[in-house]
């Protein structure tokens, strides 16, 4: 025999499922937003460190070039 469906109960059950799924999706979205923010912060920190290293390397190259040309003694002390 076919069971008689209670449309009010079925709608209620479907609404419960919809709310659970929506809540899960919202939590995943929030989690992804947190990961994105952490990545931006990390990339910003790495970029700052790389910029600092680049400045040190550029200055080192300048000093090597000055030493190679014989100007290191006169220009770097001034």
MODELLER restraints for C-alpha pairs under 7 A, 6 or more apart:
rsr = mdl.restraints
at = mdl.atoms
rsr.add(forms.Gaussian(group=physical.xy_distance, feature=features.Distance(at['CA:63:A'], at['CA:72:A']), mean=6.81, stdev=0.5))
rsr.add(forms.Gaussian(group=physical.xy_distance, feature=features.Distance(at['CA:66:A'], at['CA:72:A']), mean=4.91, stdev=0.5))
